[in-house]
Amino acid sequence: MKPRPGRLRIGALAAAVLLAVSACSGAASGGGTPGQLTVAGFYPIVTLDPHGPQADAGTASAGTQIYSRLVRLQDGQYVPDLATGWTASPDAKTWTFTLRDGLTFSDGSPLGPGDVVASVQRIANLKGPQAASWSGITATAAGTNQVVLTATKPDASVLGKLTLLWITPAVRSEEPGFFNRPVGSGPFRVDGFTPGQSLVLVPNEHFWGERPKLDKVVMRTIPEVSARVAALRTGEIQATWGIPDDQIAQVEGEPGITVESVPSLAVYTMWMNSGRPALADERVRRALWQAVDFGSIIASLYPETGSPADSPVPPGVPGYAKQPPVVHDPAAAKEALTQAGFDFGRTLELQFSGAEFRQFTQAVASDLAKIGVKVEPREKEKAVFLEDLLGMRWDINLQSLAIDTGDLASNLGRLYPCAAGRTGYCDPELDRVLAEAGAISDPARRAELYGQAQRIIWRAAVGMYPMFVNIPYAWRDTVHGFRTSPAYQPDFTKVTVS
């Protein structure tokens, strides 16, 4: 199965294999309960607080079901969620949003402008992953159904930022234990939550939109990939996503299972810390990139879910600009390092977090070792990884960076300016281009400027950008109306289970 946006109906394995699997598992083929959907995603759900520093892809997958936003991203377009519409001032400094009438949280309490204002303040104060996006923006209530966002400087990326701002109750969000069973305004409400294990959802009877068709959704954590795939095959779960390449073949041959691979909004990103003397020279960074045979690594490790990247950002985001390939040439790379005075006696730390990156980092280290560059891959627990990432305590940093907002301001504009301090690289010209792009509303001019920014980042080898990522989803044929997502956030509102 090569990555593609289309759907593929998978053929059957031999009957004897199916019988053997069923006999071992004790589960009926197709398993499950009508009206109940049980899923297991790629990322564990460790917190339901969408604003804090622990919020990640697992929290976002849950947040899609529990909370609402003013605006959401659908098929590449910004569409109303809690807001019925909005207006922006000509200078893009003032944005006014009108809320739907009669909004309530899942406990029946009213949802109004004050809750939106408090959510903006909370996400900024908690210093989570999106806190920097709200610097310089204030939120105020206007009347009974409007919220005004005011930026200190022109900001054309407000709509994109709002796609990651989940609205929580103004006062109750600060209560101890609130996020063990929070109330929200999304299509589902929380019926039970065990962090890192399971989240049980039932329809929110106070939801402003069309109520879900399911009676219950159970989102489980099954860390071991083979166990998760086996659970799908036996019907213990009815859907999963983020299946590694070496497990896809097991699902492809299974009867009664649909597989769909969708392009994500993520890029494997390997920043090289320009603040370290060993990596301050652009020639060194470029040579290290040139020394790694990413094409072969992708073909070997990610034949189904990876494709060579040609930009720091994915093609699905407005403003994407294709860049010239960095040709693998280890001899030229070693010569360039020698000419730049690189210290071959130094060991570079390549930090990452997550088992999915282990083989990749080992392959990179192996290629660099062939030209005499010593690299030590270091896997870190997530909290330590994030602390060291922000503290710039690394030489090379690997992560999968997604642009879930659909706006390059949330990636290029947030991570690459000098003031961000995220890569060690600083270029006044890049700062100027990014500032202009973030301040204007004209789509064509924004795309042109972000294209310039991508060329600067690519040419200066701020990082290595090896791979675009595709997300494989799989679900049983008893599941109908399942909607995939390029951001690991599938939509369950239309799902039925027969």
C-alpha positions as CSV (number, residue, x, y, z in Angstrom):
1,M,0.0,0.0,0.0
2,K,1.7,3.2,-1.1
3,P,0.6,6.4,0.6
4,R,-2.4,7.8,-1.1
5,P,-5.5,9.8,-0.2
6,G,-7.9,7.2,-1.6
7,R,-9.5,4.2,0.1
8,L,-8.4,0.6,-0.4
9,R,-10.6,-2.4,0.3
10,I,-8.2,-5.1,1.4
11,G,-8.4,-8.7,0.3
12,A,-8.6,-11.8,2.5
13,L,-5.9,-14.0,4.0
14,A,-6.2,-17.7,3.8
15,A,-9.1,-19.0,5.8
16,A,-6.9,-21.2,7.9
17,V,-4.9,-18.2,9.2
18,L,-8.1,-16.3,10.1
19,L,-9.4,-19.4,12.0
20,A,-6.1,-19.6,13.9
21,V,-6.2,-16.0,14.9
22,S,-9.8,-16.2,16.1
23,A,-9.2,-19.4,18.0
24,C,-6.2,-17.9,19.8
25,S,-8.0,-14.6,20.7
26,G,-11.3,-16.0,21.7
27,A,-12.9,-13.0,20.1
28,A,-15.6,-13.1,17.4
29,S,-14.7,-11.9,14.0
30,G,-15.9,-8.4,13.6
31,G,-16.3,-8.1,17.4
32,G,-17.7,-5.1,19.2
33,T,-21.1,-3.8,20.4
34,P,-23.6,-2.1,18.2
35,G,-23.6,1.6,19.1
36,Q,-20.2,1.5,20.8
37,L,-16.9,2.3,19.0
38,T,-13.6,1.2,20.6
39,V,-10.4,2.7,19.2
40,A,-6.8,2.8,20.0
41,G,-4.7,5.6,18.6
42,F,-1.0,6.2,18.0
43,Y,-0.5,8.6,20.9
44,P,-1.6,7.9,24.5
45,I,-4.0,10.4,26.2
46,V,-2.3,11.4,29.4
47,T,-4.2,14.7,30.1
48,L,-7.4,16.3,29.1
49,D,-6.1,19.8,29.8
50,P,-5.8,21.3,26.3
51,H,-3.9,24.4,27.5
52,G,-1.1,23.1,29.6
53,P,2.5,22.1,28.9
54,Q,1.6,18.3,28.7
55,A,-1.0,18.9,25.9
56,D,0.1,16.9,22.9
57,A,-1.3,14.9,19.9
58,G,-3.1,12.6,22.3
59,T,-4.8,15.5,24.1
60,A,-5.8,17.0,20.7
61,S,-7.4,13.7,19.6
62,A,-9.5,13.8,22.7
63,G,-10.1,17.5,22.5
64,T,-11.7,17.1,19.1
65,Q,-14.4,15.1,20.8
66,I,-14.8,17.0,24.1
67,Y,-14.3,20.7,23.3
68,S,-15.2,23.2,20.7
69,R,-13.2,26.2,19.3
70,L,-14.3,29.5,17.8
71,V,-13.0,28.3,14.4
72,R,-11.9,24.9,13.1
73,L,-10.0,23.8,10.0
74,Q,-12.0,21.6,7.6
75,D,-10.6,20.5,4.2
76,G,-8.1,23.3,4.3
77,Q,-10.6,26.0,5.0
78,Y,-11.5,27.9,8.2
79,V,-15.1,27.3,9.1
80,P,-17.3,28.4,12.1
81,D,-17.5,26.3,15.2
82,L,-18.7,28.2,18.3
83,A,-18.5,31.4,16.3
84,T,-21.1,32.0,13.6
85,G,-18.8,34.5,11.8
86,W,-16.0,37.1,12.2
87,T,-14.6,40.3,10.9
88,A,-11.1,41.7,10.8
89,S,-9.9,45.3,10.7
90,P,-8.0,46.3,7.6
91,D,-4.7,46.3,9.5
92,A,-5.4,42.7,10.9
93,K,-5.0,44.0,14.5
94,T,-8.6,43.6,15.6
95,W,-10.7,40.5,15.1
96,T,-14.4,40.4,16.2
97,F,-16.2,37.0,16.6
98,T,-19.9,36.5,17.1
99,L,-20.9,33.5,19.1
100,R,-23.9,31.2,18.5
101,D,-27.0,31.8,20.6
102,G,-27.8,29.6,23.5
103,L,-24.4,27.8,23.8
104,T,-23.9,25.6,26.9
105,F,-21.2,23.3,28.2
106,S,-21.9,19.6,28.6
107,D,-23.2,20.1,32.2
108,G,-25.8,22.6,31.0
109,S,-24.0,25.7,32.3
110,P,-24.0,28.6,29.8
111,L,-21.0,29.3,27.6
112,G,-20.3,32.9,26.8
113,P,-17.7,35.4,25.8
114,G,-16.1,35.3,29.3
115,D,-15.2,31.7,28.8
116,V,-13.4,32.5,25.5
117,V,-11.6,35.4,27.2
118,A,-10.5,33.1,30.1
119,S,-9.3,30.4,27.7
120,V,-7.1,32.9,25.8
121,Q,-5.6,34.1,29.1
122,R,-5.2,30.5,30.4
123,I,-3.3,29.2,27.3
124,A,-0.9,32.1,27.5
125,N,-0.3,31.8,31.3
126,L,0.3,28.1,31.4
127,K,3.3,28.3,29.0
128,G,2.2,25.3,27.0
129,P,3.2,24.5,23.4
130,Q,0.9,27.2,22.0
131,A,1.5,29.9,24.6
132,A,3.9,31.9,22.5
133,S,1.3,32.2,19.7
134,W,-0.8,34.3,22.1
135,S,1.9,36.7,23.1
136,G,0.7,40.3,22.4
137,I,-2.9,39.3,21.9
138,T,-5.7,40.4,24.4
139,A,-9.2,39.1,24.5
140,T,-12.2,41.1,25.7
141,A,-15.9,40.4,25.8
142,A,-18.2,42.7,23.8
143,G,-21.8,42.5,24.9
144,T,-23.5,39.1,25.4
145,N,-22.3,37.3,22.3
146,Q,-19.1,38.8,20.9
147,V,-15.4,38.5,21.6
148,V,-12.8,40.9,20.4
149,L,-9.1,39.8,19.9
150,T,-6.7,42.7,19.7
151,A,-3.1,42.3,18.7
152,T,-0.3,44.7,19.4
153,K,0.8,44.4,15.8
154,P,-0.9,43.2,12.6
155,D,-1.6,39.4,12.8
156,A,-3.1,37.6,9.9
157,S,-2.7,34.2,11.5
158,V,-5.4,34.6,14.2
159,L,-7.8,32.2,12.5
160,G,-5.1,29.5,12.5
161,K,-4.2,30.0,16.1
162,L,-7.9,29.7,17.1
163,T,-8.0,26.2,15.6
164,L,-5.9,25.1,18.6
165,L,-7.7,27.1,21.2
166,W,-10.2,24.8,22.9
167,I,-12.8,26.6,25.0
168,T,-13.1,25.6,28.7
169,P,-15.2,27.1,31.5
170,A,-13.8,30.3,32.9
171,V,-14.0,29.5,36.6
172,R,-14.2,25.7,36.8
173,S,-11.0,25.2,34.8
174,E,-9.0,26.2,37.8
175,E,-10.7,23.7,40.2
176,P,-8.5,20.9,41.4
177,G,-9.2,17.7,39.5
178,F,-11.4,19.4,37.0
179,F,-9.6,17.9,34.0
180,N,-10.1,14.3,35.3
181,R,-13.6,14.7,34.1
182,P,-13.9,18.1,32.4
183,V,-17.0,19.6,30.8
184,G,-16.7,21.0,27.3
185,S,-19.0,22.0,24.4
186,G,-18.0,19.3,21.9
187,P,-20.1,16.5,20.5
188,F,-19.1,14.1,23.4
189,R,-18.8,14.4,27.1
190,V,-16.4,12.5,29.4
191,D,-17.9,9.5,31.2
192,G,-14.6,8.1,32.5
193,F,-10.9,8.8,32.2
194,T,-7.8,6.9,33.3
195,P,-4.7,8.8,32.2
196,G,-2.6,6.8,29.8
197,Q,-5.1,4.0,29.7
198,S,-8.6,4.8,28.5
199,L,-11.1,7.6,27.9
200,V,-14.8,6.8,27.8
201,L,-17.1,9.3,26.0
202,V,-20.8,9.5,25.6
203,P,-22.9,11.9,23.5
204,N,-23.2,15.5,24.9
205,E,-26.9,16.1,25.1
206,H,-26.2,19.8,25.2
207,F,-24.1,19.9,22.0
208,W,-25.1,22.8,19.8
209,G,-24.7,20.8,16.6
210,E,-26.0,17.5,15.3
211,R,-25.7,14.8,18.1
212,P,-23.4,11.9,17.5
213,K,-25.0,8.6,16.4
214,L,-23.0,6.5,18.8
215,D,-24.0,5.6,22.3
216,K,-20.4,5.4,23.5
217,V,-16.8,5.8,22.4
218,V,-13.9,4.1,24.2
219,M,-10.4,5.5,23.3
220,R,-7.8,3.0,24.6
221,T,-4.1,3.1,24.9
222,I,-2.3,0.0,23.7
223,P,1.4,0.9,23.7
224,E,2.6,-2.2,22.0
225,V,2.0,-1.9,18.2
226,S,1.6,-5.6,17.5
227,A,-0.9,-5.9,20.3
228,R,-2.9,-2.9,18.9
229,V,-2.9,-4.5,15.4
230,A,-4.0,-7.8,16.9
231,A,-6.8,-6.1,18.8
232,L,-8.0,-4.7,15.5
233,R,-7.8,-8.0,13.7
234,T,-9.8,-9.8,16.4
235,G,-12.4,-7.1,16.8
236,E,-11.4,-6.1,20.3
237,I,-11.1,-2.6,18.9
238,Q,-12.8,-1.4,15.7
239,A,-10.4,1.3,14.5
240,T,-6.8,2.4,14.9
241,W,-4.3,4.8,13.2
242,G,-0.6,5.5,12.9
243,I,0.3,1.9,12.0
244,P,4.0,1.4,11.5
245,D,5.2,0.2,8.1
246,D,6.4,-3.2,9.4
247,Q,2.8,-3.9,10.7
248,I,0.8,-2.7,7.7
249,A,1.2,-6.0,5.8
250,Q,-0.6,-7.8,8.7
251,V,-3.6,-5.5,8.3
252,E,-3.6,-5.5,4.5
253,G,-4.4,-9.1,4.2
254,E,-7.1,-9.2,6.8
255,P,-10.8,-9.7,5.7
256,G,-13.4,-7.2,6.8
257,I,-10.9,-4.3,7.3
258,T,-10.7,-1.0,5.4
259,V,-7.3,0.8,5.2
260,E,-6.9,4.4,4.1
261,S,-3.6,6.3,4.1
262,V,-3.8,10.2,4.2
263,P,-1.1,12.8,3.8
264,S,-0.4,14.4,7.2
265,L,0.6,18.0,7.9
266,A,3.9,16.8,9.4
267,V,7.5,16.8,8.4
268,Y,10.4,14.9,10.1
269,T,12.5,17.8,11.2
270,M,16.1,17.6,12.4
271,W,17.3,21.0,13.6
272,M,21.0,21.5,14.0
273,N,21.9,23.8,16.9
274,S,23.5,26.7,15.2
275,G,24.3,28.1,18.6
276,R,26.9,25.4,19.1
277,P,30.3,26.3,17.7
278,A,30.6,22.9,16.1
279,L,27.4,23.6,14.0
280,A,27.6,27.4,13.6
281,D,29.1,27.1,10.1
282,E,26.5,26.7,7.3
283,R,29.0,24.6,5.4
284,V,29.1,22.1,8.2
285,R,25.3,21.8,8.5
286,R,24.9,21.4,4.8
287,A,27.6,18.7,4.7
288,L,26.0,16.7,7.5
289,W,22.8,16.7,5.6
290,Q,24.5,15.7,2.4
291,A,26.2,12.7,4.1
292,V,23.0,11.0,5.1
293,D,21.2,8.8,2.5
294,F,17.7,9.7,3.5
295,G,16.2,8.2,0.3
296,S,17.5,4.7,1.2
297,I,16.5,5.1,4.9
298,I,13.0,6.1,3.9
299,A,12.7,3.2,1.4
300,S,13.9,0.8,4.0
301,L,12.1,1.9,7.1
302,Y,9.1,3.9,5.8
303,P,8.1,2.4,2.3
304,E,4.4,3.0,3.0
305,T,4.2,6.0,5.2
306,G,7.1,8.2,4.2
307,S,8.2,10.2,1.1
308,P,11.3,12.4,0.7
309,A,10.6,16.0,1.7
310,D,11.4,18.9,-0.6
311,S,10.6,21.7,1.8
312,P,10.5,22.4,5.6
313,V,6.7,22.4,5.4
314,P,4.3,19.9,3.8
315,P,2.5,20.4,0.4
316,G,-0.9,20.5,2.1
317,V,-0.3,23.9,3.7
318,P,-0.9,27.1,1.7
319,G,2.5,28.7,1.0
320,Y,4.4,25.5,0.6
321,A,7.3,26.0,-1.8
322,K,9.3,23.2,-3.3
323,Q,13.1,23.4,-2.8
324,P,16.0,21.8,-4.8
325,P,17.0,18.4,-3.4
326,V,20.1,17.9,-1.3
327,V,22.0,15.2,-3.2
328,H,23.6,12.4,-1.1
329,D,27.3,12.6,-1.7
330,P,29.4,11.4,1.3
331,A,32.8,12.1,-0.3
332,A,31.8,15.7,-1.0
333,A,30.4,16.0,2.5
334,K,33.6,14.8,4.2
335,E,35.7,17.2,2.0
336,A,33.4,20.1,2.9
337,L,33.7,19.3,6.7
338,T,37.4,19.1,6.4
339,Q,37.6,22.5,4.6
340,A,35.3,24.0,7.3
341,G,37.7,22.8,10.0
342,F,35.1,20.4,11.6
343,D,36.3,18.6,14.7
344,F,35.9,14.9,13.9
345,G,36.8,14.0,17.5
346,R,33.6,15.6,18.8
347,T,30.5,13.5,19.4
348,L,27.2,15.1,18.5
349,E,24.1,14.3,20.5
350,L,21.0,13.5,18.5
351,Q,18.1,13.8,20.9
352,F,14.6,12.4,20.3
353,S,11.6,11.1,22.2
354,G,9.5,8.1,21.1
355,A,10.2,4.5,20.0
356,E,9.1,5.4,16.5
357,F,12.3,7.4,15.9
358,R,14.8,4.7,17.2
359,Q,15.7,3.0,13.9
360,F,15.7,6.3,12.0
361,T,18.2,7.9,14.4
362,Q,20.4,4.8,14.3
363,A,20.4,4.8,10.5
364,V,21.4,8.5,10.5
365,A,24.2,7.9,13.0
366,S,25.4,5.0,10.9
367,D,25.6,7.1,7.7
368,L,27.5,9.9,9.4
369,A,29.9,7.4,11.0
370,K,30.9,6.4,7.4
371,I,32.5,9.8,6.9
372,G,34.0,9.9,10.4
373,V,31.3,11.9,12.2
374,K,30.4,10.6,15.6
375,V,26.8,10.9,16.6
376,E,25.1,9.5,19.7
377,P,21.3,9.1,19.5
378,R,19.8,9.8,22.9
379,E,16.2,8.9,23.6
380,K,14.6,11.0,26.3
381,E,11.4,10.8,28.3
382,K,9.0,13.3,26.9
383,A,9.2,15.9,29.7
384,V,13.0,15.8,29.7
385,F,13.1,16.0,25.9
386,L,10.9,19.1,25.9
387,E,12.9,20.7,28.7
388,D,16.2,20.1,26.9
389,L,14.6,21.2,23.6
390,L,13.6,24.6,24.9
391,G,16.9,24.9,26.9
392,M,18.9,24.3,23.7
393,R,20.7,21.4,25.3
394,W,21.3,19.3,22.2
395,D,23.3,19.3,19.0
396,I,20.7,17.7,16.7
397,N,17.0,17.5,17.5
398,L,14.6,15.2,15.8
399,Q,10.8,15.5,16.0
400,S,7.9,15.3,13.7
401,L,6.6,18.9,13.3
402,A,3.0,19.3,12.2
403,I,1.2,22.4,11.0
404,D,-2.3,21.5,12.3
405,T,-3.4,25.2,12.1
406,G,-3.1,25.2,8.3
407,D,-1.1,28.5,8.6
408,L,2.6,28.7,8.3
409,A,2.7,31.4,11.0
410,S,2.3,28.6,13.5
411,N,5.5,26.9,12.2
412,L,7.8,29.2,10.3
413,G,6.6,32.3,12.0
414,R,6.7,30.9,15.5
415,L,9.8,28.7,15.5
416,Y,12.4,30.4,13.2
417,P,12.7,34.1,14.2
418,C,15.8,35.0,16.2
419,A,13.6,35.9,19.2
420,A,12.1,32.4,19.3
421,G,15.5,30.9,20.3
422,R,14.4,27.5,19.0
423,T,17.2,26.5,16.5
424,G,20.2,28.7,17.4
425,Y,20.0,30.1,13.9
426,C,19.5,33.9,13.5
427,D,19.1,35.8,10.3
428,P,17.7,39.4,10.3
429,E,16.5,39.0,6.7
430,L,14.5,35.8,7.7
431,D,13.0,37.8,10.6
432,R,12.0,40.6,8.3
433,V,10.3,38.2,5.8
434,L,8.5,36.3,8.5
435,A,7.3,39.4,10.2
436,E,5.9,40.8,7.0
437,A,4.2,37.5,6.1
438,G,2.5,37.3,9.5
439,A,1.2,40.9,9.3
440,I,-0.5,40.9,5.9
441,S,-3.8,39.3,4.9
442,D,-3.3,39.0,1.1
443,P,-3.0,35.2,0.4
444,A,-0.8,35.6,-2.7
445,R,1.7,37.9,-1.0
446,R,1.8,35.8,2.2
447,A,2.6,32.7,0.0
448,E,5.3,34.6,-1.8
449,L,6.9,35.7,1.5
450,Y,6.7,32.3,3.1
451,G,8.3,30.8,0.0
452,Q,11.2,33.2,0.5
453,A,11.5,32.1,4.1
454,Q,11.6,28.4,3.1
455,R,14.4,29.1,0.6
456,I,16.4,30.8,3.3
457,I,15.9,28.0,5.9
458,W,16.6,25.3,3.3
459,R,19.7,27.0,1.9
460,A,21.2,27.7,5.3
461,A,20.5,24.1,6.4
462,V,18.9,25.3,9.7
463,G,18.0,21.6,9.9
464,M,17.7,18.5,7.8
465,Y,14.2,17.9,6.5
466,P,14.1,14.3,5.3
467,M,10.6,13.1,5.2
468,F,6.9,13.9,4.7
469,V,4.6,11.7,6.8
470,N,1.5,9.8,5.8
471,I,-1.0,8.4,8.4
472,P,-2.5,5.0,7.8
473,Y,-6.0,4.5,9.3
474,A,-7.7,1.1,9.6
475,W,-11.2,0.2,10.7
476,R,-13.5,-2.8,10.6
477,D,-16.3,-3.1,8.1
478,T,-18.8,-2.9,11.0
479,V,-17.8,0.8,11.3
480,H,-19.6,3.2,9.0
481,G,-19.0,7.0,8.5
482,F,-15.5,7.0,9.9
483,R,-13.7,10.3,8.9
484,T,-9.9,10.3,8.8
485,S,-7.7,13.3,9.7
486,P,-4.3,14.6,8.6
487,A,-3.6,15.5,12.2
488,Y,-4.4,12.2,14.1
489,Q,-7.8,13.7,15.1
490,P,-10.5,11.4,13.5
491,D,-14.1,12.6,13.6
492,F,-16.5,10.2,15.3
493,T,-19.6,12.3,15.1
494,K,-21.0,10.5,12.0
495,V,-19.9,7.0,13.0
496,T,-22.3,4.1,13.4
497,V,-21.4,0.6,14.4
498,S,-23.4,-2.4,13.1
